[in-house]
Amino acid sequence: MPKKLLYFIIFLLVALLFFLLNKDHVCDITFFPRVLEFKAVPVVYSSVISFLLGVLIMAPFSLFRPKKRDPKPGKHGGSE
């Protein structure tokens, strides 16, 4: 079995364990004091939503970054 597949299976098992251990734990989420409040949100949902928001915010920065230029010929061991 390739290493990447093994690592992916281990990651999924750890994530499943996290979900199962935290399914009954709840928390309150408040955005801006007393403007927007969510009561009794499961910890698993808040963690997954936070992760997905982080991915969505960072995706444009990693997908649309400028390409690196090639070094000038002859500067690093080129034949001149």
Disulfide bonds with the S-S distance in Angstrom:
none
